[in-house]
Amino acid sequence: MILAAGRGTRLRPLTEDVPKILVPVLGVPMLDRLRAFLGRCGVSPLAINTHHKAHAVRAHLRDAAEAGLPPARLFHEPALLGTGGALVNAAQFWGDEPLLVWNGDILAELEPAALLRAQQASASLATLVVQERTSDSRLLIDAEGALCGIDSRRRGTQRRVTAPRKPVSALAFNGISLLAPNLRALLPAGGAFDLIDALLDAIARGGRVSCFDMGDGFFGTTGSVERLRQLEQGLSAHRTLLARWSP
């Protein structure tokens, strides 16, 4: 599931005419880059949540289907539901397989199959992709790779829910997660909430959430006009990766 409902306020003026997920990255809409990459990795079926300029996303997918790209199922949010509420809104999309959740503003050098192997080995409720990079929000991870808390200046949140096995590391969350099917029953029934908060609540009740460190792999985002510029510069210098993320 690609999370794509955000308004993209930090991408203005680019998002005044198109939704954030359709902002071009080196001439190709971000959504098309993500769909091409996930398709090559064998990730299917695909769902997308919408809110801001949802009609444009629907029209774009219709045009893409005519061009031979695989379809995607849309789940509209009249009011924004957050990263957790979006998943509950799309509960009927969940099946009996792990659900890959990918923020629609992220390109990352990650093999979904490797993330799946890590998830299966840990038998966790979820596996979150993390990395050592500059960020004002960090996940706290114990010596066994288990999530134990969060330290986020952006959210004004500091929370630790377990007594961790030391040492504890603080790494940035890369906006990608793999969720076990049994997590669905543990999420709040509805309303807006963040997935991270729900996962911390699950840990406090005895669940386990693991973290997957992607090391020095490429990471880029369209989170702001400046970050988009940096992403395009990075992709221009990594032509092999650019090819993987191109239709």
C-alpha positions, -999 to +999 in steps of 0.1 A: +000+000+000+014+034-010+005+062+014-003+091-008-030+112+008-009+141+021-014+177+009+023+182+001+024+217+017+062+218+018+062+211-020+042+242-029+039+257-055+044+223-072+014+208-054-010+236-062-018+220-095-011+183-089-012+160-058+021+153-042+022+117-054+021+129-091+049+155-087+075+146-114+109+133-103+133+138-133+102+140-155+084+110-143+055+111-117+066+097-084+037+073-084+048+058-117+084+053-103+071+035-072+047+013-092+074+003-116+098-006-088+073-025-067+060-043-098+095-055-107+100-067-071+068-088-074+048-068-049+011-071-057-018-063-056-014-025-050-035+000-030-032+038-027-049+061-003-061+095-016-073+128-002-058+160-018-068+162-055-079+126-055-096+130-089-062+136-105-049+103-090-079+085-104-075+100-138-037+093-139-043+056-130-069+053-157-044+066-182-017+044-169-039+013-172-045+021-208-007+023-212-004-012-199+007-005-163-008-027-136-039-014-118-041-001-083-071+000-059-079+034-044-091+041-008-103+077-005-102+097+028-126+126+029-106+137+061-070+128+066-066+096+087-029+095+093-006+066+086-025+042+109-061+053+101-053+049+064-046+012+070-078+007+089-098+025+062-083+000+037-088-030+060-107-049+033-075-048+012-055-067+038-053-104+032-034-133+048+000-121+036+023-094+051+013-059+039+041-037+026+034-001+034+055+025+015+052+063+020+045+079-014+073+104-011+101+079-006+126+062-029+149+038-010+175+012-021+157-017-005+148-052-016+112-060-004+122-097-004+150-091+021+125-072+043+101-102+041+128-126+051+136-105+081+100-103+091+096-141+088+127-147+109+116-124+137+079-133+138+072-097+147+040-078+144+058-054+120+092-047+107+102-010+102+130+001+078+155+024+095+188+041+087+215+063+103+208+097+087+199+132+097+164+134+111+145+152+138+125+121+146+142+088+156+132+054+166+148+038+197+160+003+190+175-022+214+205-045+210+182-072+195+168-050+168+135-045+186+116-012+187+114+001+222+105+038+219+106+070+199+124+104+203+108+129+180+115+166+181+092+171+151+062+156+170+074+167+204+073+131+216+096+111+238+083+077+247+099+044+258+076+014+262+099-014+272+130-020+292+154-026+263+184-048+260+213-023+259+229-006+240+200+013+225+205+030+191+185+059+177+179+056+139+156+074+114+125+057+102+125+055+064+087+055+059+086+018+048+072-011+069+061-046+066+030-055+087+020-090+098-016-100+091-023-104+128-015-068+135-047-057+119-068-069+148-047-048+172-052-015+156-078+010+167-112+005+151-112+039+133-104+075+133-071+093+126-039+080+142-003+074+134+009+038+128+040+043+151+018+052+181-003+021+175+028-001+173+042+014+205+009+006+222+011-030+209+047-033+222+035-020+256+010-049+256+037-075+250+040-075+212+073-072+193+082-049+165+115-053+147+136-028+128+155-034+095+186-013+091+193-006+054+228+007+061+242+032+037+216+024+009+203+052-012+174+072+004+156+102-011+123+120-006+100+145-022+092+159+012+100+194+002+112+214-028+148+212-015+146+175-008+131+169-042+161+188-058+185+166-037+167+134-048+169+143-084+206+151-081+212+118-063+193+098-089+213+114-117+244+101-101+230+065-096+218+056-131+214+019-122+190+028-094+172+053-116+165+025-142+150+003-115+126+032-105+116+040-141+086+027-160 
